[in-house]
Amino acid sequence: MGLTVKEPPRTFKVGKGSGLTMSDCGTVELQPDEQITLVTETGAEYDVARKDWGFYATPSLNGRLESFGLRGVLVRNRCGRYYLLLVERGKEDAFESYLADEQLAIVYWLDSSRSLDTLTKKVTEA
């Protein structure tokens, strides 16, 4: 694994509603079969794993991710772009405000075996 820290971080404006400023703090270079874990102050965890063909962008949506306190959700913006977001359990009110500010629409929650099984059934019957 290689780590490059950006000091000072590169900052840039994002978003439509609130005009948030993001800070790009660094770069992590993973080799195939390496993983990093990101954690929040409340202990929620998010793993990114590199493979020789690409990345596992999330842990299992209805397994490890759920046990880490994160909920996967597919959203769409006004321009038709789709994003997979991870919402920390207990932060749903803040997420709802973010959706409104950024004019995002929830397409589908990907946060439980039940919801994923329902989606699988809908897709395979289509």
C-alpha positions as a Markdown table, in Angstrom:
| # | Residue | x | y | z |
|---|---|---|---|---|
| 1 | Met | 0.0 | 0.0 | 0.0 |
| 2 | Gly | 1.2 | 3.5 | -0.8 |
| 3 | Leu | -0.1 | 6.6 | 1.0 |
| 4 | Thr | 0.4 | 10.2 | -0.2 |
| 5 | Val | -0.8 | 12.9 | 2.2 |
| 6 | Lys | -1.8 | 16.2 | 0.7 |
| 7 | Glu | -0.5 | 19.0 | 3.0 |
| 8 | Pro | -2.3 | 21.3 | 2.8 |
| 9 | Pro | -5.4 | 19.4 | 1.5 |
| 10 | Arg | -6.7 | 20.5 | -1.9 |
| 11 | Thr | -10.1 | 22.1 | -1.4 |
| 12 | Phe | -13.0 | 22.5 | -3.8 |
| 13 | Lys | -16.7 | 23.4 | -3.9 |
| 14 | Val | -19.3 | 20.7 | -4.4 |
| 15 | Gly | -23.0 | 20.4 | -4.3 |
| 16 | Lys | -25.9 | 22.4 | -5.5 |
| 17 | Gly | -27.8 | 23.5 | -2.4 |
| 18 | Ser | -25.3 | 24.3 | 0.3 |
| 19 | Gly | -22.1 | 24.9 | -1.7 |
| 20 | Leu | -20.1 | 22.6 | 0.5 |
| 21 | Thr | -16.3 | 22.7 | 0.5 |
| 22 | Met | -14.5 | 19.3 | 0.3 |
| 23 | Ser | -10.9 | 18.6 | 1.3 |
| 24 | Asp | -8.9 | 16.1 | -0.7 |
| 25 | Cys | -6.5 | 14.9 | 2.0 |
| 26 | Gly | -4.6 | 12.3 | 0.2 |
| 27 | Thr | -4.3 | 9.2 | -2.0 |
| 28 | Val | -4.0 | 5.6 | -1.1 |
| 29 | Glu | -2.6 | 3.2 | -3.7 |
| 30 | Leu | -3.6 | -0.4 | -3.2 |
| 31 | Gln | -2.1 | -3.5 | -4.9 |
| 32 | Pro | -4.3 | -6.4 | -5.8 |
| 33 | Asp | -5.7 | -8.2 | -2.7 |
| 34 | Glu | -5.1 | -5.3 | -0.4 |
| 35 | Gln | -7.8 | -3.5 | 1.6 |
| 36 | Ile | -8.2 | -0.4 | 3.6 |
| 37 | Thr | -10.8 | 0.3 | 6.3 |
| 38 | Leu | -12.3 | 3.8 | 6.8 |
| 39 | Val | -13.9 | 4.5 | 10.2 |
| 40 | Thr | -16.2 | 7.2 | 11.6 |
| 41 | Glu | -15.9 | 8.7 | 15.1 |
| 42 | Thr | -18.9 | 6.5 | 16.1 |
| 43 | Gly | -17.2 | 3.3 | 14.9 |
| 44 | Ala | -19.0 | 2.7 | 11.6 |
| 45 | Glu | -16.5 | 1.0 | 9.2 |
| 46 | Tyr | -16.2 | 1.0 | 5.4 |
| 47 | Asp | -13.8 | -1.4 | 3.6 |
| 48 | Val | -12.4 | -0.9 | 0.1 |
| 49 | Ala | -10.7 | -3.9 | -1.4 |
| 50 | Arg | -8.5 | -4.0 | -4.6 |
| 51 | Lys | -8.5 | -7.0 | -6.8 |
| 52 | Asp | -6.5 | -7.6 | -10.0 |
| 53 | Trp | -9.7 | -6.8 | -12.0 |
| 54 | Gly | -10.8 | -3.7 | -10.1 |
| 55 | Phe | -12.3 | -3.0 | -6.7 |
| 56 | Tyr | -14.9 | -4.2 | -4.3 |
| 57 | Ala | -16.5 | -0.8 | -3.8 |
| 58 | Thr | -18.3 | -1.8 | -0.6 |
| 59 | Pro | -18.4 | -4.7 | 1.8 |
| 60 | Ser | -21.4 | -7.0 | 1.4 |
| 61 | Leu | -24.4 | -4.7 | 1.5 |
| 62 | Asn | -26.5 | -7.1 | 3.6 |
| 63 | Gly | -23.7 | -8.5 | 5.7 |
| 64 | Arg | -20.6 | -6.7 | 6.8 |
| 65 | Leu | -21.7 | -3.2 | 5.7 |
| 66 | Glu | -25.0 | -3.7 | 7.7 |
| 67 | Ser | -23.0 | -4.9 | 10.7 |
| 68 | Phe | -20.7 | -1.9 | 10.5 |
| 69 | Gly | -23.7 | 0.5 | 10.9 |
| 70 | Leu | -24.0 | 1.7 | 7.3 |
| 71 | Arg | -26.9 | 1.5 | 4.9 |
| 72 | Gly | -26.4 | 1.4 | 1.2 |
| 73 | Val | -28.8 | 3.5 | -1.0 |
| 74 | Leu | -28.9 | 4.2 | -4.7 |
| 75 | Val | -29.8 | 7.8 | -5.5 |
| 76 | Arg | -30.2 | 9.9 | -8.7 |
| 77 | Asn | -29.5 | 13.5 | -9.2 |
| 78 | Arg | -31.4 | 16.1 | -11.3 |
| 79 | Cys | -29.0 | 15.5 | -14.2 |
| 80 | Gly | -29.7 | 11.7 | -14.3 |
| 81 | Arg | -26.4 | 10.6 | -12.6 |
| 82 | Tyr | -26.6 | 7.7 | -10.2 |
| 83 | Tyr | -24.6 | 7.4 | -6.9 |
| 84 | Leu | -24.3 | 4.6 | -4.4 |
| 85 | Leu | -24.2 | 6.3 | -0.9 |
| 86 | Leu | -23.6 | 4.8 | 2.5 |
| 87 | Val | -25.8 | 6.3 | 5.3 |
| 88 | Glu | -24.7 | 5.9 | 8.9 |
| 89 | Arg | -27.4 | 4.4 | 11.0 |
| 90 | Gly | -28.9 | 7.2 | 13.2 |
| 91 | Lys | -27.9 | 9.9 | 10.7 |
| 92 | Glu | -31.0 | 9.4 | 8.5 |
| 93 | Asp | -32.4 | 12.9 | 9.4 |
| 94 | Ala | -29.1 | 14.5 | 8.2 |
| 95 | Phe | -29.2 | 12.4 | 5.1 |
| 96 | Glu | -32.8 | 13.5 | 4.3 |
| 97 | Ser | -31.7 | 17.1 | 4.6 |
| 98 | Tyr | -28.8 | 16.4 | 2.3 |
| 99 | Leu | -31.1 | 14.9 | -0.2 |
| 100 | Ala | -33.3 | 17.9 | -0.2 |
| 101 | Asp | -30.4 | 20.4 | -0.4 |
| 102 | Glu | -28.8 | 18.5 | -3.3 |
| 103 | Gln | -32.1 | 17.7 | -5.1 |
| 104 | Leu | -31.3 | 13.9 | -5.0 |
| 105 | Ala | -34.0 | 11.2 | -5.2 |
| 106 | Ile | -33.7 | 7.8 | -3.5 |
| 107 | Val | -34.0 | 5.1 | -6.2 |
| 108 | Tyr | -33.7 | 2.1 | -3.8 |
| 109 | Trp | -32.4 | 1.2 | -0.4 |
| 110 | Leu | -29.8 | -1.6 | -0.6 |
| 111 | Asp | -29.5 | -2.1 | 3.1 |
| 112 | Ser | -31.0 | -5.5 | 3.9 |
| 113 | Ser | -31.4 | -9.0 | 2.6 |
| 114 | Arg | -35.1 | -8.4 | 2.2 |
| 115 | Ser | -34.7 | -5.3 | 0.1 |
| 116 | Leu | -32.0 | -6.9 | -2.0 |
| 117 | Asp | -34.1 | -10.1 | -2.6 |
| 118 | Thr | -37.0 | -7.9 | -3.6 |
| 119 | Leu | -34.8 | -6.0 | -6.1 |
| 120 | Thr | -33.4 | -9.3 | -7.5 |
| 121 | Lys | -36.9 | -10.6 | -8.0 |
| 122 | Lys | -37.9 | -7.4 | -9.8 |
| 123 | Val | -34.9 | -7.4 | -12.1 |
| 124 | Thr | -35.0 | -11.1 | -13.0 |
| 125 | Glu | -38.7 | -10.8 | -13.8 |
| 126 | Ala | -38.2 | -7.8 | -16.1 |
